[in-house]
Amino acid sequence: MKIAIVGSGISGLTCAHMLHPHHEITLYEAS
């Protein structure tokens, strides 16, 4: 499954880390 995470703060990075083994993650940051 493809998942987009908006924001790379501590919560966004934790979610990406936990979901990465099973899903395709795209991380978006404001800058």
C-alpha positions in Angstrom: 0.0 0.0 0.0 1.2 3.5 -0.8 1.0 5.9 2.2 1.8 9.7 2.2 2.9 11.3 5.5 2.7 15.1 5.7 5.2 16.5 8.1 8.5 15.1 9.2 8.4 15.9 12.9 8.8 13.3 15.5 5.3 11.8 14.9 5.7 11.7 11.1 9.1 10.1 11.3 7.9 7.5 13.9 4.9 6.6 11.6 7.2 6.3 8.6 9.6 4.1 10.6 6.9 1.8 11.8 5.0 1.5 8.5 8.1 1.2 6.2 8.6 -2.6 6.3 5.1 -3.3 5.0 4.2 -0.3 2.9 5.6 2.2 0.4 6.0 5.5 2.3 6.3 9.1 0.8 7.2 11.8 3.3 6.3 15.4 2.6 7.8 18.4 4.3 6.9 22.1 4.0 10.3 23.2 2.9 
